């Protein structure tokens, strides 16, 4: 919400300066119109009286030129060629120059405000994208702590299965049934792991990867490639491609 409020404030400031520039442009247009009224009557008359349809504008022009009611056509022709008052013209030129300078400053300020406004929009979009990504990650990895707590249970079941020898199972039906129950429990647990994208790492024979493996010791072995995993002390697990427990391994030492 803080990003959205900042964007709205930038937008209001942008609107304020845009209105100021519009007012400056209207003032410039009014001065230009007033300046045209002190030009020679022949030029001004042709500019403003060329359209017979615009009766209101023609009347306004004639009223400004003669003070009262419009004169007849003959008197208008007689007054053609009147000179421009230099003082008035200089005053109008000064007003125009001042308005142009003000307009240039407002345009520069508008450009700066527009740049700030676009940057605020970009920052707001980045905040929204980051929040969306964090929300998605929180949904995906919400079970990470629970999954890590279940890993020792899997380790215990795995050690229990490895501790019972084949000949002992054949010699005792009770032990064989117990082994089968533990095996089914272990298998069912790993099916649940797989359903939630919790995958067991079996790195034996693979190249050592510090992202997913933790080297416990090095073993010299000329028959194997240096830097590969030769022994797995404890299996590792990854959740959605993120390592939640690296595999503890022994690595072939370079000789």
Number of C-alpha atoms within 10 A of each C-alpha: 7 8 16 16 11 15 20 15 14 20 18 12 14 19 15 12 16 18 11 15 20 13 13 18 16 12 15 19 14 13 16 15 11 13 19 18 18 19 17 16 20 14 14 17 19 10 12 18 16 11 11 10 9 11 11 9 14 18 16 14 18 18 14 13 17 11 10 10 12 17 12 8 8 8 10 15 11 9 11 13 12 12 10 13 11 10 9 12 16 12 12 18 15 12 17 19 13 13 18 15 12 15 19 14 13 18 16 12 16 20 13 13 19 18 12 16 21 15 14 20 19 13 16 19 14 13 14 14 12 12 12 12 12 12 11 12 12 12 10 14 14 11 13 16 10 10 17 15 10 12 18 11 12 16 13 12 17 15 10 13 15 11 10 13 11 10 9 11 16 11 10 11 11 11 14 18 12 14 19 14 12 16 16 12 14 18 15 12 16 16 14 11 18 13 9 14 15 23 18 17 18 13 21 16 16 13 16 21 15 10 10 19 25 20 18 13 12 18 16 14 14 11 7 14 17 19 18 21 25 23 19 21 12 15 18 22 23 18 21 14 11 14 17 18 19 20 26 20 24 22 28 24 18 14 8
